[in-house]
């Protein structure tokens, strides 16, 4: 399992037991799971990391607007 922090969110990447896929979890500080994504095993860690950063940036912009 891989874990990163970015702008108050924790990024978890876990292997799924079925379908040889990865599960990406974005958690806001405090342990609340914001969203999960199923990622293809063909994706690189760098592309998954960039996807996670982009999704977190979108969520922060949504929070600012509301």
C-alpha positions as CSV (number, residue, x, y, z in Angstrom):
1,X,0.0,0.0,0.0
2,X,1.2,3.5,-0.9
3,X,0.1,6.6,1.0
4,X,0.7,10.3,0.3
5,X,-0.6,13.6,1.7
6,X,-1.5,16.6,-0.5
7,X,-3.3,19.8,0.6
8,X,-5.0,18.2,3.7
9,X,-6.0,15.0,1.9
10,X,-4.5,11.6,2.2
11,X,-4.0,9.5,-1.0
12,X,-4.2,5.7,-0.6
13,X,-3.5,3.2,-3.3
14,X,-4.5,-0.4,-2.6
15,X,-4.4,-3.5,-4.8
16,X,-7.9,-5.1,-5.3
17,X,-8.1,-8.9,-4.9
18,X,-10.2,-9.2,-8.0
19,X,-9.5,-8.1,-11.6
20,X,-5.9,-7.2,-11.0
21,X,-7.0,-3.5,-10.4
22,X,-6.0,-0.8,-8.0
23,X,-8.3,1.2,-5.7
24,X,-7.4,4.9,-5.2
25,X,-8.9,6.4,-2.1
26,X,-8.9,10.2,-1.4
27,X,-9.5,11.0,2.3
28,X,-9.9,14.4,3.8
29,X,-8.0,14.9,7.1
30,X,-10.0,13.3,9.8
31,X,-10.4,10.0,8.1
32,X,-13.5,10.7,5.9
33,X,-13.2,8.9,2.6
34,X,-14.1,11.5,0.0
35,X,-14.1,9.2,-3.1
36,X,-12.7,6.0,-4.5
37,X,-11.6,5.2,-8.0
38,X,-10.7,2.0,-9.7
39,X,-7.4,2.3,-11.6
40,X,-6.1,0.1,-14.4
41,X,-2.9,-1.8,-13.7
42,X,-1.5,-0.4,-16.9
43,X,-1.3,3.1,-15.5
44,X,1.9,4.3,-14.0
45,X,2.2,5.5,-10.4
46,X,3.1,8.9,-11.7
47,X,-0.1,9.1,-13.8
48,X,-2.2,7.9,-10.8
49,X,-0.5,10.4,-8.6
50,X,-1.2,13.2,-11.0
51,X,-4.9,12.1,-11.4
52,X,-5.2,12.2,-7.5
53,X,-3.7,15.7,-7.3
54,X,-6.1,16.9,-10.0
55,X,-9.1,15.4,-8.3
56,X,-8.1,17.0,-5.0
57,X,-7.6,20.4,-6.6
58,X,-11.1,20.1,-8.1
59,X,-12.6,19.2,-4.7
60,X,-10.8,22.1,-3.0
61,X,-12.2,24.5,-5.7
62,X,-15.7,23.1,-5.2
63,X,-15.3,23.7,-1.4
64,X,-14.2,27.3,-2.0
65,X,-17.2,27.9,-4.3
66,X,-19.8,26.6,-1.8
